[in-house]
Amino acid sequence: MYTPRHFAMPPDLQARILAEPGVGDLITHGPSGLLATHLPYLFDPELGEQGSLVLHVARPNAQWREPASGESLFIVTPATDYISSLWYPSATASGKYVPTWDYVTLHIYGELIAHDDFAWTSMAAERLMAAHEDRIGVADMPVDYVAGQLRAIVGLQLAITRIEAKAKLSQNRTPEDVRGVIDGLHDAGADDSAALVEEFGLPPAERRAALVADVAARHRPGPDSLSAGRIIDAPTPR
């Protein structure tokens, strides 16, 4: 994934995203070509050397049956929003109206392992349900019904080998533009993205602006330097 240095995701944001169960896209390449499935997941840091994603798919889904060639990829994009250039004070002043998108995304690579056994699949289903439900669980349903449902799915484990993480949150804009983005996102109802821009986009923009101002101040000619460089007219010979 193309990730300029200023859009590299801070480690604490990556950890936060992994800690919150969500949904993403599992992408594999096998004998029949590329396959993709939109799946709920949870991250287990203790499962495997670098942790694993716990997943499950419908039994008829061919993706779990086909051996993946090389790494498999799981893409998580918890926030993505259109950024109007009308939110930039600098665009209003310059007339340069160029919109963009802000987003945060994880590209999680790993070895896909199918667990076609009742115990593992049951564990995956119970944990995924418990991650989103606090009032009901698998134990609240009839045993025969649960058994039938579990036989209809297959547990999957993505044993993580590496993660590429990107957080494009207007860090490359001026602080005034970033504040305009925050206000614009709030007005558009994208409060989660606005909060991310405020937490992870505004501070880098402010630091960069302060650095630029400091460098400019240190290289700005002062009164002493102007005097030192002034040519003093020699007296006129008499």
C-alpha positions in Angstrom: 0.0 0.0 0.0 1.4 3.4 -0.9 1.9 5.3 2.3 3.7 8.6 2.4 5.6 9.0 5.7 3.3 11.7 7.0 0.3 9.4 6.5 1.9 6.5 8.4 -0.6 5.3 11.1 0.5 5.9 14.7 1.0 2.7 16.6 -1.7 3.6 19.2 -4.3 4.1 16.5 -3.4 0.7 15.0 -3.7 -1.0 18.3 -7.1 0.7 19.0 -8.5 -0.4 15.6 -7.3 -4.0 16.2 -8.8 -4.1 19.7 -12.3 -3.2 18.4 -14.0 -6.1 16.6 -15.4 -5.0 13.3 -15.8 -6.1 9.7 -13.5 -6.2 6.7 -12.7 -8.0 3.5 -10.8 -11.3 3.2 -9.0 -11.6 -0.1 -7.2 -14.7 -1.3 -5.7 -16.0 -4.5 -6.1 -19.7 -5.3 -6.7 -22.1 -8.2 -9.8 -20.2 -9.4 -8.2 -16.8 -9.1 -9.0 -14.0 -6.7 -11.7 -14.5 -4.1 -13.1 -12.0 -1.6 -15.6 -12.2 1.3 -16.9 -9.5 3.6 -16.5 -10.9 7.1 -16.8 -9.9 10.8 -13.5 -10.4 12.7 -11.9 -10.1 16.1 -8.2 -9.8 16.9 -6.6 -12.3 19.3 -3.0 -11.1 20.2 -2.2 -14.5 21.9 -3.1 -16.7 18.9 0.1 -17.1 16.8 3.4 -15.3 17.0 2.0 -11.9 15.8 -1.6 -12.5 16.8 -4.5 -13.7 14.5 -7.8 -12.7 13.2 -10.6 -15.0 14.2 -13.3 -15.4 11.5 -15.8 -17.8 10.1 -17.5 -18.3 6.7 -20.5 -20.2 5.4 -19.7 -23.8 4.6 -20.7 -23.5 0.9 -18.2 -20.6 0.5 -15.4 -21.9 -1.7 -12.9 -19.5 -0.3 -12.1 -21.7 2.7 -11.7 -24.8 0.6 -9.2 -23.4 -1.9 -5.6 -23.3 -0.7 -4.3 -19.8 -0.9 -1.1 -19.2 -2.9 1.1 -17.1 -0.7 -0.2 -14.6 1.9 -3.9 -13.8 2.3 -5.0 -10.3 2.9 -7.7 -8.8 5.2 -8.6 -5.1 4.7 -10.2 -3.1 7.5 -11.3 0.5 6.8 -13.1 1.7 9.9 -13.4 5.3 8.6 -13.5 6.9 5.2 -15.1 10.2 4.2 -15.2 12.8 1.4 -13.3 16.0 2.2 -14.8 19.0 0.4 -12.3 21.7 -0.6 -14.9 24.2 0.5 -13.9 23.3 4.0 -10.4 24.7 3.4 -9.9 28.4 4.2 -6.8 28.3 2.0 -8.9 27.2 -1.0 -11.3 30.0 -0.6 -8.4 32.5 -0.5 -6.6 30.9 -3.5 -9.4 29.6 -5.6 -7.7 26.2 -5.7 -10.6 23.9 -5.0 -9.2 20.3 -4.9 -11.3 17.8 -2.9 -10.0 14.5 -1.5 -10.8 11.6 0.8 -9.6 11.0 4.4 -9.5 7.5 5.7 -7.8 5.0 8.0 -7.2 1.5 6.8 -5.3 -1.6 7.9 -4.0 -4.1 5.3 -3.5 -7.3 7.4 -1.4 -10.1 5.7 -1.1 -13.6 7.0 -1.5 -17.3 6.6 -5.2 -18.4 6.2 -6.0 -21.5 8.2 -9.3 -23.3 8.0 -10.6 -25.0 11.1 -13.2 -27.4 10.0 -13.9 -28.8 13.5 -16.8 -28.1 15.8 -14.8 -27.0 18.8 -12.8 -24.2 17.0 -15.8 -23.1 15.0 -17.9 -22.9 18.1 -15.2 -20.9 19.8 -15.1 -18.4 16.9 -18.9 -18.0 16.7 -19.2 -17.5 20.5 -16.4 -15.0 20.7 -17.6 -13.0 17.7 -21.2 -12.9 19.1 -20.0 -11.9 22.5 -18.0 -9.1 21.0 -21.2 -7.4 19.9 -23.9 -8.7 22.3 -24.0 -8.2 26.0 -27.5 -9.5 26.7 -27.7 -12.8 24.9 -25.2 -15.5 23.9 -24.9 -18.9 22.3 -25.9 -20.5 25.6 -29.3 -18.8 25.4 -30.4 -20.7 22.3 -31.6 -24.3 22.0 -28.7 -26.7 21.8 -29.9 -28.5 18.7 -30.5 -25.2 16.9 -27.0 -24.0 17.8 -25.4 -27.3 16.6 -27.2 -27.0 13.3 -26.0 -23.4 12.8 -22.4 -24.3 13.7 -22.4 -27.2 11.2 -23.3 -24.6 8.5 -20.1 -22.5 9.0 -16.4 -23.1 9.1 -13.9 -21.4 11.4 -11.0 -19.4 9.9 -7.8 -18.1 11.4 -5.6 -15.5 9.7 -2.2 -15.9 11.4 -0.8 -12.4 10.9 2.6 -12.1 9.3 2.6 -8.3 8.7 0.4 -5.2 8.8 0.5 -2.1 6.6 -1.4 0.8 8.2 -2.3 4.2 6.8 -4.1 7.1 8.4 -4.8 9.9 5.9 -6.3 12.5 8.1 -5.4 15.9 6.5 -2.0 16.0 8.2 -0.6 17.6 5.1 -2.8 20.7 5.4 -2.4 23.9 7.4 -3.9 23.9 10.9 -6.6 26.3 9.7 -7.6 23.9 6.9 -7.6 20.9 9.3 -9.9 22.7 11.6 -12.1 23.4 8.6 -12.2 19.7 7.8 -13.2 18.9 11.4 -16.1 21.3 11.3 -17.1 20.1 7.9 -17.1 16.5 8.9 -19.2 17.3 12.0 -21.7 19.2 9.8 -21.9 16.2 7.5 -22.6 13.9 10.4 -19.3 12.1 10.2 -18.4 12.6 13.9 -16.2 9.6 14.1 -14.0 10.8 11.3 -14.0 14.3 12.7 -12.7 13.0 16.0 -9.9 11.0 14.3 -8.9 14.1 12.3 -8.9 16.2 15.5 -6.8 13.6 17.4 -4.4 12.4 14.8 -4.5 15.0 12.0 -4.5 18.4 13.7 -1.5 17.9 16.1 1.0 17.0 13.2 -0.3 19.9 11.1 0.2 22.2 14.1 3.7 20.9 14.7 4.7 21.3 11.0 3.3 24.8 11.0 5.3 25.7 14.1 8.4 24.2 12.6 8.0 26.2 9.4 7.4 29.4 11.4 10.5 28.7 13.5 12.7 28.1 10.5 11.4 31.2 8.8 12.0 33.3 11.9 15.6 32.1 12.3 16.4 32.8 8.6 14.6 36.1 8.5 17.1 39.0 8.2 17.1 41.2 11.3 18.2 44.8 11.9 21.8 43.7 12.8 22.2 41.6 9.7 20.9 44.4 7.5 23.4 46.9 9.1 26.2 44.4 8.6 25.4 44.0 5.0 24.9 47.7 4.2 27.5 49.4 2.1 28.6 52.7 3.8 29.4 55.4 1.4 33.0 56.5 1.5 33.8 60.2 2.2 33.9 62.4 -0.9 37.6 63.4 -1.6 38.2 67.1 -1.1 
